[in-house]
Amino acid sequence: MSQAAQPATEAFLALKLDSSEILPLFENANNWQERYRQIMLLGKTLPKLGEEFRIEQAQVRGCESNAWLYHQKIDNKHYFLADSDARIVKGLVALLLAACHGKSSEEIANFDIEGYFDQLGLTGQLSPSRTNGLFALAKAIKASA
Amino acid sequence: MDFTQLRAQFPTLEQTLEGYPLCYLDTAATSQKPKRVLDAMVQYYEKDNANVHRAAHQLSSRATSQYEAVRDTLRRFINAERREEVIFTHGTTEAINMVAYGLTTQIKKGDLILIDTAAHHANIVPWQQLAQRTGAIVKPIPLTEDCRLDETAYDTLLRDKPAIVALSHVSNALGTLNPVSSLIARAKQAGALTLVDGAQAIAHLAVDVRSIDCDFYVFSAHKMYGPTGLGVLYGRYEILDTLAPLISGGEMIKSVSFEATEFNILPNRLEAGTPPIAEVIGLGEAIAFIDELPSVETARQESELICYLQSQLEQLGDITLYGAHKDNIGAVAFNLAGEHHQDVGILLDQQGIAVRCGHHCAMPLMQSLQIKGCCRASVGVYTSKDDIDNFITALTSVKELLL
């Protein structure tokens, strides 16, 4: 991913996402409505990328909605910023970032994305044939780390 | 045949997803297949599997006669004049490509090609490619505000004497019906060659190519309860015979030497290579299935379902319908308030509802509607009023979650 413009380093560091806080929210969700409500709430924690960053070079292919991904390596840890114009997709993206944001290359390489989504009760969302592009995004994250 | 019996012929429909009964409202993308179509294909592979037109043995002879019998069935089904006017292709897309490529030497620089704004990419891109090869000009026929083909604009465009007019019989994304007979008659008066994309029409309407009087009519087997990977190119013999073959090789030749090749006559000239034999046999069975449906009743039931679907969506509120007319065929396109179509699709899928969400391979249409995409619910002969009710219930929960 070569990008013309990059959000500032502070913006990457300002994003706080932690999967250990997120997982219980899903474990306590007792139906799909509650799960997706949590996904959308989580999506809102991702900052909206400004128009100058919603550009083609940052776009992740394979999404029916538009999704943009930025990556920066700071002190040997990987930081991400991402956005989507669809709310659930944005929430799913946040879930993905929660597991990878601020992690080392090794941690990201060892991260079992499929297992993670299964654990969240979202089996099937992460598949190469889905138009939500989550699979493409996961691949892009793994590749950048 | 009552409705329960009819529906029971479709094994795919008897399943649950996420604990919900599958509610398949994506027939416009591909229809489900009745068991008899699947059985016919298995029977061919188990009993008659051999290549067609070649060998001297009995299996090949059985395969060939089944394969060629479906050509006769199709001739009758669409009322073509001659069996040689029915060409098997890999689908609607390939059929349009065959026409657009086959006309290359007949089209000159500056020639005008008119296409339908509501067309899907398969009826746009091959014409753009033809224009690139020849210097012809592709122009879209505008739509009216209610998403119908703008007939006044069409008549104005016809004054420029287009070489080709390519229309959809029924719009892929919206389900709007074009009055093709009248549109084709006017195109012919202007001296144009005419092609009708019937992919979305063939399973819902009785198609009579001679009464439509088009030069080409194309459709896919998989949208008419038949298998995937197979389509039909109908062409008026005199015109079809002038097409340069897009694919050359085996089967389509009369004689080959290293100096020169002489092509075969129609239909073989346009059917190079081993065709999808099992699929053709499956299509024959799909037509037998359609033939046994009481057509008037089926059409009435489908049209009632579409109207019911439209009115239920309207009643739900916060819904924008696109090109929804009482005479829509098979499909209704909509968006939920300002929500992204993909969010709606994901949440419907969570409840076992299969609809299409996206640009429906009709990006120019989406641009003209000034939307990124939309959701489309489409029906087939197996769709029940319960399916529509389940869909509306599911969409109500989507609305509660999103709005």
Chai-1 contact restraints between the chains, C-beta under 6 A:
chainA,res_idxA,chainB,res_idxB,connection_type,confidence,min_distance_angstrom,max_distance_angstrom,comment,restraint_id
A,W32,B,Q350,contact,1.0,0.0,6.0,A-B,restraint_1
A,Q33,B,L401,contact,1.0,0.0,6.0,A-B,restraint_2
A,E64,B,Q342,contact,1.0,0.0,6.0,A-B,restraint_3
A,E64,B,G358,contact,1.0,0.0,6.0,A-B,restraint_4
A,S65,B,H340,contact,1.0,0.0,6.0,A-B,restraint_5
A,S65,B,Q342,contact,1.0,0.0,6.0,A-B,restraint_6
A,A86,B,H340,contact,1.0,0.0,6.0,A-B,restraint_7
A,A86,B,Q342,contact,1.0,0.0,6.0,A-B,restraint_8
A,A86,B,D343,contact,1.0,0.0,6.0,A-B,restraint_9
A,R87,B,D343,contact,1.0,0.0,6.0,A-B,restraint_10
A,I88,B,D343,contact,1.0,0.0,6.0,A-B,restraint_11
A,I88,B,I346,contact,1.0,0.0,6.0,A-B,restraint_12
